[in-house]
Amino acid sequence: MTPEPSNNPAAGGVLIAIGAIGGAMVGLFLGEPTKGFLLGIGAGIGMAIAIWVIDRRR
């Protein structure tokens, strides 16, 4: 018998959280914490979507 391939989905939610926190920290240093927070969330969502698309193709 051959073992079935694992069908565990990858999680990308941590990327959204890291993006939000990291963006806010960078924004604090640049004097625009809200802008950094929003850009960080956008980048995290983009990476999470990329992981989702790659995982769906597996």
C-alpha positions as CSV (number, residue, x, y, z in Angstrom):
1,M,0.0,0.0,0.0
2,T,1.2,3.5,-0.8
3,P,0.6,6.2,1.9
4,E,-1.8,8.9,1.0
5,P,-0.2,12.4,0.6
6,S,-0.8,14.8,3.5
7,N,-3.6,17.3,2.8
8,N,-2.8,19.7,5.6
9,P,-3.4,23.2,4.5
10,A,-0.8,25.9,5.1
11,A,-1.7,28.8,7.4
12,G,-0.9,32.3,6.3
13,G,-2.6,34.3,9.1
14,V,0.6,34.7,11.0
15,L,2.0,36.7,8.1
16,I,-0.9,39.2,8.5
17,A,-0.1,39.6,12.2
18,I,3.7,40.0,11.6
19,G,3.0,42.5,8.8
20,A,0.7,44.6,11.0
21,I,3.1,44.7,13.9
22,G,6.2,45.1,11.8
23,G,4.6,47.8,9.7
24,A,3.5,49.7,12.8
25,M,7.0,49.6,14.2
26,V,8.6,50.8,11.0
27,G,5.9,53.5,10.8
28,L,6.7,54.6,14.3
29,F,10.3,55.2,13.3
30,L,9.2,57.2,10.3
31,G,6.6,59.2,12.1
32,E,3.6,57.6,10.4
33,P,2.4,54.6,12.5
34,T,-1.0,54.3,10.9
35,K,0.4,54.3,7.4
36,G,3.0,51.7,8.4
37,F,0.3,49.6,10.0
38,L,-1.9,49.7,6.9
39,L,0.9,49.0,4.6
40,G,2.1,46.1,6.8
41,I,-1.4,44.6,6.8
42,G,-1.6,44.9,3.0
43,A,1.8,43.2,2.6
44,G,0.7,40.4,5.1
45,I,-2.6,39.9,3.2
46,G,-0.7,39.7,-0.1
47,M,1.7,37.0,1.3
48,A,-1.2,35.1,2.9
49,I,-3.1,35.1,-0.4
50,A,0.1,33.9,-2.2
51,I,0.4,31.0,0.3
52,W,-3.3,30.2,-0.2
53,V,-2.9,30.1,-4.0
54,I,0.2,27.9,-3.8
55,D,-1.4,25.6,-1.3
56,R,-4.5,25.2,-3.4
57,R,-2.4,24.0,-6.4
58,R,-0.7,21.3,-4.3
